[in-house]
Amino acid sequence: PSWHLTNSNHPMSAPQEDWEKDMQLNSIFLERKEDLAKQNADYLAANPDVQQMLGDFLKHLLQRKPDDVYTEAATYFAAFGKK
């Protein structure tokens, strides 16, 4: 299905089928994708607690195997918000 960004003047606002085939738009997409991957890697490198916390949560899920992951996540992370 086609989709549009909010800003119709933005080069990536073309229908999905069009920008995937358009070399310039695809290049813009790939550059943005690389930029985001680098920003995310930099953030994780600067904040090792994030990886530790997510790893702990994943272990928690795999041990308990809850039917409702969202409720389990809310319960699990609620404990971090209490002081």
N, C-alpha and C positions, 0 to 999 in steps of 0.2 A: 504494500500500500504506500501511496505517496504521503509525505509529511512535509510541513514547512516550519521553519523557525519563526519566532515572533516578528523579527525584523525582515520584511520581505525584500529589502535592498541588500541584505547580506548575501555574499556569494554562495554560502552553504544553504540558502533557503530554497534552492531548486528541488524539485521532486527527487526522492532517493534514487530512482532508476537513472535519472539524468546525471547527478553528481558522481555516481559510482563509475559511469562510463566516461565522464569528462576528465581529461588528464590534469587540467589546472585545478579543478575543484577537488579531485582525488588527491592531488599533491598537497593542497591546503589541509585537507583532512588528515593525511599522514603526518604532516609537520606538527599539527595540533596534537595528534595522538602521541607522537614522540615527546613533545614538550610536556604533556600531562604525565607521561610515564616517568620522565626525569624529575618533575616536581614531586610526584608521589614517592619516588625512590629517595630523593633528598629529604623529604619529610620523615619517612620511616627511619632513615639513617640518623637523623637528628633526634628522633623520639623513639628509642628502642623499647620503651614501655608499651607502645602501641602493639608491636609485634608480640610481646610477652603476654599482654592482656588478651589479644585475639587468639593466641595459641592456647592459653588457659581456658578460654571460653569454648574453643573447638574440642578440647579434651573433655570438658564438662559435658558437652552435647553428645560426644561419642560414647561416654560412659553411661549416661542416663537414657539416651535415645528417646527423647520426649516426642509424643505425637504432635504437640503444638509447640513448635520451635519459637514462635513469636512470644508466647506467654512465658516460656522458659527464659528467653533472652531478657524480657522485661523484669522478671524476678531476679535473675542473675545480676544484671547491671544495676538494679535498684539499690543493692547493698553498697555499691560504690558511691552513691549519692548521699548516703546518710553519714552524718558526722557525730 
